[in-house]
Amino acid sequence: MVELPAKEQAKEKGFPSEDFVKESIKKYFEKQGFNEFHTIKYLDLQLRKGNQEWRIECKGETANVTVDFNTLLGQIIKRMDYPKIFYGIGLSYTSKYANQIATIPQYARKILPLKIFLVSEKGKVMEETLMERN
């Protein structure tokens, strides 16, 4: 494994990286009393508080946002195996990802029980329910 210079490492962990998105969402949930745990291989975040469980896949902005966004949707849909669990996707809050969210068809918005967690440059997490917009 090639070791990145400190400046590059900081860039990878800062906004709009996937690590930054994951850590921001994890902190957001921890402030609400959730704890992270891992029982599913390759799932970015699995959080629980009492009987409430969340499964969240995250992506930061990269060179090919369209491919990454489509991959993200496929990853979370493959994790939707139990109706009492809450599912979400976490994204860096950028215009590129806003454009990708807008491409989700209305029918999918009606049937997919997904929450979108958008992470700002300062680490603030904003929630959006994926459902038909009027």
Secondary structure, DSSP 8 states (H G I E B T S, - for coil): -----HHHHHHHHSTTSHHHHHHHHHHHHHTTT-EE---STT-SEEEEETTEEEEEEEE---S-HHHHHHHHHHHHHHH---TTSEEEEEEE--HHHHHHHHTS-HHHHHH--EEEEEE-TT--EEEEEES---
